[in-house]
């Protein structure tokens, strides 16, 4: 069922078919965190596919993400997750005889559980009654893009946790101040050799300002910064640059979105309908000691005003 069909059914209070009702009951059994009344549930993966009834084909929508595509995302997670292991080179040993080495991988420090990420779409009644596969794909893409952008913006922040959202992975870390001059190469090299990162495959995460300063002061060769890959992401706090192993990120996507038509908007005279869309995520970075975080100043130094105080210099 497409989002447009969901809207149309919700708006007109149409009764679900026996098959649709059975699907909804199964989703609510698998994902008990979703609202039980007044909403319609779809699996998240259904938003990235489009069924074209007219020619009996389907395709995956082109929703690439330079950050999420490089980290581990557990799709269709269910229930709370604890003690997610991380196994690295330290756990591997050559052994001529005997048992394998004990696995003492670092575990996630947080209990992961569904946290609601809500967005909304205002759409006209005209489009709700316009059953077109291309338009449905466009709505799907915009919703998923909005959800992904807010998720990554929160992950790559230094915000503290609130009642509504988890903390950013850079929360509680104090960034090193960087100077954009001829010594920048040495400053970045020092980040690479700090935090026991020399044996781990790490990447640079650059905000737009960090990209501007790094590209202006370093000779970027083979699309690498000092031999390491980089990702430029405008959802990162501007001025931040981080050096870290991406495989320590763990994102749980709780595999489902639920839709609710705002009852009040049914009465809007302009014919607009508001659709609330809820997705569910949580995440962790397994070992924050493996993050090297630095920051470029986002503002120029204030010019020094000449003093208006009378001189106290003795000219005798």
C-alpha positions as CSV (number, residue, x, y, z in Angstrom):
1,X,0.0,0.0,0.0
2,X,1.4,3.4,-1.0
3,X,1.5,6.5,1.3
4,X,-1.2,8.1,-0.9
5,X,-3.4,5.1,-0.4
6,X,-2.8,5.3,3.3
7,X,-3.8,8.9,3.3
8,X,-6.9,8.3,1.3
9,X,-8.0,5.4,3.5
10,X,-7.3,7.4,6.7
11,X,-9.1,10.5,5.5
12,X,-12.1,8.7,4.3
13,X,-12.1,6.3,7.3
14,X,-12.3,3.3,5.0
15,X,-12.3,-0.1,6.5
16,X,-9.2,-2.2,6.0
17,X,-9.5,-5.4,4.1
18,X,-8.9,-8.6,6.0
19,X,-5.4,-9.0,4.5
20,X,-4.5,-5.4,5.4
21,X,-5.9,-5.8,8.9
22,X,-3.9,-9.0,9.4
23,X,-0.7,-7.2,8.3
24,X,-1.4,-4.3,10.7
25,X,-1.9,-6.7,13.6
26,X,1.3,-8.5,12.8
27,X,3.3,-5.3,12.7
28,X,1.9,-4.2,16.0
29,X,2.8,-7.5,17.5
30,X,6.4,-7.2,16.2
31,X,6.7,-3.5,17.1
32,X,4.6,-2.9,20.3
33,X,6.0,0.7,20.6
34,X,3.8,2.1,17.8
35,X,0.4,3.7,18.5
36,X,-2.5,1.3,18.5
37,X,-5.2,3.7,17.5
38,X,-5.7,6.1,14.6
39,X,-2.5,5.2,12.8
40,X,-1.3,3.0,9.9
41,X,2.0,1.2,10.0
42,X,4.4,0.4,7.2
43,X,7.8,-1.1,7.3
44,X,10.6,1.4,6.7
45,X,12.0,-0.6,3.8
46,X,8.7,-0.2,2.0
47,X,9.3,3.5,1.8
48,X,12.5,2.9,-0.2
49,X,10.7,0.8,-2.8
50,X,8.0,1.8,-5.2
51,X,5.4,-0.6,-6.6
52,X,4.2,0.4,-10.1
53,X,0.9,-1.4,-10.5
54,X,0.6,-0.1,-14.1
55,X,3.5,-2.2,-15.4
56,X,3.9,-4.7,-12.6
57,X,7.5,-3.6,-11.7
58,X,9.1,-2.3,-8.6
59,X,12.3,-0.4,-8.0
60,X,14.5,0.8,-5.2
61,X,14.4,4.6,-4.7
62,X,17.7,6.4,-5.0
63,X,18.1,7.5,-1.4
64,X,21.9,7.5,-1.0
65,X,23.5,8.8,2.2
66,X,27.3,9.3,2.3
67,X,27.3,8.8,6.1
68,X,24.7,6.1,6.8
69,X,25.8,4.1,3.8
70,X,29.3,3.8,5.5
71,X,28.3,2.7,9.0
72,X,26.5,-0.3,10.5
73,X,22.7,0.1,10.5
74,X,20.7,-2.8,12.0
75,X,17.5,-2.8,10.0
76,X,14.2,-4.1,11.4
77,X,15.5,-4.1,15.0
78,X,13.0,-5.3,17.6
79,X,12.9,-4.5,21.3
80,X,15.7,-3.2,23.5
81,X,19.3,-4.1,22.5
82,X,22.1,-4.4,25.1
83,X,25.7,-5.4,25.1
84,X,26.3,-5.2,21.4
85,X,29.9,-6.5,20.9
86,X,32.8,-5.0,19.0
87,X,35.5,-7.4,18.0
88,X,38.8,-6.0,16.6
89,X,42.3,-7.0,15.7
90,X,43.2,-7.3,19.4
91,X,40.9,-10.3,19.6
92,X,42.8,-12.2,16.9
93,X,45.9,-14.3,17.6
94,X,48.0,-16.9,15.9
95,X,47.7,-20.2,17.8
96,X,49.6,-23.3,16.7
97,X,47.6,-25.4,19.2
98,X,44.9,-25.0,21.8
99,X,41.7,-23.0,21.9
100,X,41.0,-19.7,20.2
101,X,41.7,-16.5,22.2
102,X,39.1,-15.2,24.6
103,X,36.8,-12.7,22.9
104,X,36.7,-9.6,25.1
105,X,35.2,-7.2,22.6
106,X,34.1,-3.8,23.8
107,X,30.4,-3.6,24.4
108,X,28.0,-0.8,23.7
109,X,27.7,1.4,26.8
110,X,24.0,2.2,26.3
111,X,20.8,0.2,26.2
112,X,19.3,0.9,22.8
113,X,15.6,1.2,22.6
114,X,13.1,2.8,20.1
115,X,13.1,6.6,20.2
116,X,10.5,8.4,18.1
117,X,11.6,10.7,15.3
118,X,8.6,12.6,14.0
119,X,8.1,14.6,10.9
120,X,5.0,15.9,9.1
121,X,3.8,16.4,5.5
122,X,1.2,18.9,4.4
123,X,-0.5,17.7,1.3
124,X,-3.6,18.8,-0.6
125,X,-6.8,16.8,-1.1
126,X,-6.2,17.2,-4.8
127,X,-3.0,15.2,-4.7
128,X,-4.5,12.6,-2.3
129,X,-7.0,11.8,-5.0
130,X,-4.3,11.9,-7.7
131,X,-3.1,8.3,-7.8
132,X,0.2,8.5,-9.6
133,X,3.3,6.3,-8.9
134,X,5.8,9.1,-9.6
135,X,4.1,11.4,-7.1
136,X,4.0,8.6,-4.5
137,X,7.7,8.0,-5.0
138,X,8.4,11.7,-4.5
139,X,6.5,11.7,-1.2
140,X,8.4,8.6,-0.1
141,X,11.7,10.1,-1.0
142,X,11.1,13.4,0.8
143,X,9.9,11.6,4.0
144,X,12.9,9.3,4.1
145,X,15.3,12.1,3.3
146,X,13.9,14.3,6.1
147,X,14.2,11.4,8.6
148,X,17.7,10.5,7.5
149,X,18.9,14.1,7.7
150,X,17.5,14.7,11.2
151,X,19.0,11.4,12.4
152,X,22.5,12.1,11.1
153,X,22.3,15.8,12.3
154,X,21.6,14.5,15.8
155,X,24.3,11.7,15.6
156,X,27.0,14.1,14.4
157,X,26.3,16.7,17.1
158,X,27.5,17.5,20.6
159,X,24.0,18.0,22.0
160,X,23.1,16.6,25.4
161,X,20.3,14.1,25.6
162,X,16.8,15.4,26.3
163,X,13.5,13.7,27.0
164,X,12.8,13.7,23.3
165,X,16.2,12.8,21.7
166,X,19.4,10.9,22.4
167,X,22.7,12.7,22.8
168,X,25.1,13.3,19.9
169,X,28.2,11.1,19.7
170,X,30.4,14.2,20.4
171,X,28.6,15.1,23.6
172,X,31.0,15.3,26.6
173,X,34.0,15.6,24.3
174,X,36.1,18.8,24.3
175,X,37.3,19.6,20.7
176,X,40.9,20.6,20.2
177,X,41.2,24.1,18.7
178,X,42.7,24.1,15.3
179,X,44.6,26.9,13.6
180,X,44.1,27.2,9.8
181,X,47.7,28.1,8.8
182,X,50.9,26.4,7.5
183,X,51.0,24.1,10.6
184,X,47.6,22.6,9.9
185,X,49.1,19.4,8.4
186,X,51.0,18.8,11.6
187,X,47.9,19.5,13.7
188,X,45.9,16.9,11.8
189,X,48.7,14.4,11.9
190,X,48.8,14.7,15.7
191,X,45.1,13.7,15.7
192,X,45.8,10.6,13.7
193,X,48.4,9.4,16.2
194,X,46.4,10.1,19.2
195,X,43.8,7.8,20.9
196,X,45.5,4.6,19.7
197,X,44.1,5.0,16.2
198,X,47.1,4.0,14.1
199,X,46.0,0.4,13.8
200,X,42.4,1.1,12.9
201,X,40.8,2.0,9.6
202,X,39.7,5.6,10.3
203,X,38.1,8.3,8.3
204,X,37.9,12.1,8.6
205,X,34.4,13.6,9.1
206,X,34.4,17.2,7.9
207,X,31.8,20.0,8.4
208,X,31.6,22.6,5.6
209,X,33.9,25.0,7.4
210,X,36.4,22.3,8.1
211,X,36.4,21.3,4.5
212,X,37.1,24.9,3.5
213,X,40.0,25.2,5.8
214,X,41.6,21.8,5.1
215,X,41.3,22.1,1.3
216,X,42.8,25.7,1.5
217,X,45.8,24.6,3.5
218,X,46.6,21.0,2.5
219,X,47.5,19.3,-0.7
220,X,44.7,16.7,-1.1
221,X,46.0,13.7,-3.0
222,X,44.1,10.7,-4.4
223,X,40.9,12.0,-2.6
224,X,42.5,11.4,0.8
225,X,43.6,13.6,3.7
226,X,46.9,12.5,5.0
227,X,46.3,9.0,3.6
228,X,42.8,8.5,5.0
229,X,39.4,8.7,3.4
230,X,37.1,11.6,4.3
231,X,33.4,12.4,4.3
232,X,32.1,15.9,4.0
233,X,28.7,16.3,5.7
234,X,26.8,19.6,6.1
235,X,24.7,18.0,8.8
236,X,27.7,18.0,11.1
237,X,28.2,21.0,13.5
238,X,30.0,23.6,11.4
239,X,33.6,24.0,12.3
240,X,33.9,20.4,13.6
241,X,36.4,17.9,12.2
242,X,36.7,14.3,13.6
243,X,39.0,11.4,13.0
244,X,37.5,8.1,14.0
245,X,36.7,4.4,13.0
246,X,33.3,4.2,11.4
247,X,32.9,0.6,12.4
248,X,32.3,1.7,16.0
249,X,29.0,3.3,15.1
250,X,25.9,1.2,15.8
251,X,22.5,2.4,14.6
252,X,19.3,0.5,15.3
253,X,16.5,1.2,12.9
254,X,13.3,-0.2,14.3
255,X,12.1,-1.1,10.9
256,X,8.8,0.7,10.9
257,X,7.0,4.0,10.3
258,X,3.5,4.8,11.4
259,X,1.3,7.4,9.8
260,X,-1.5,9.5,11.4
261,X,-3.7,12.0,9.7
262,X,-4.2,15.0,11.9
263,X,-7.9,15.0,12.7
264,X,-8.0,18.8,12.9
265,X,-6.7,19.3,9.4
266,X,-9.7,17.5,8.0
267,X,-11.6,20.8,8.6
268,X,-9.0,23.1,6.9
269,X,-10.8,25.3,4.3
270,X,-7.8,25.3,1.9
271,X,-8.1,21.5,1.6
272,X,-4.7,20.8,3.1
273,X,-4.1,17.6,5.1
274,X,-1.3,17.2,7.6
275,X,0.2,13.7,7.8
276,X,2.4,12.9,10.9
277,X,5.1,10.4,10.2
278,X,6.9,8.6,13.1
279,X,10.1,6.6,12.6
280,X,12.0,4.9,15.4
281,X,15.8,4.8,15.9
282,X,18.5,4.7,18.5
283,X,22.3,4.6,18.2
284,X,25.6,4.3,20.0
285,X,29.3,4.8,19.4
286,X,31.0,1.8,21.1
287,X,34.2,3.5,22.4
288,X,34.4,7.3,22.6
289,X,38.1,7.2,23.5
290,X,38.6,6.4,19.8
291,X,37.2,9.7,18.7
292,X,39.6,12.6,17.9
293,X,37.5,15.8,17.7
294,X,38.8,19.2,16.8
295,X,37.2,22.5,15.8
296,X,37.9,25.5,13.6
297,X,36.6,28.8,14.8
298,X,33.4,29.8,13.0
299,X,34.0,33.5,13.4
300,X,36.9,35.8,12.7
301,X,38.7,37.4,15.7
302,X,37.2,40.7,16.6
303,X,39.4,43.7,15.6
304,X,41.1,45.4,18.5
305,X,39.8,49.0,19.0
306,X,42.4,51.7,19.7
307,X,42.5,52.7,23.3
308,X,40.9,56.0,24.2
309,X,42.5,56.1,27.6
310,X,45.0,58.9,28.2
311,X,48.6,57.7,28.1
312,X,50.3,57.3,31.5
313,X,53.8,57.1,29.9
314,X,56.3,59.3,31.6
315,X,58.3,61.3,29.0
316,X,60.6,63.0,31.4
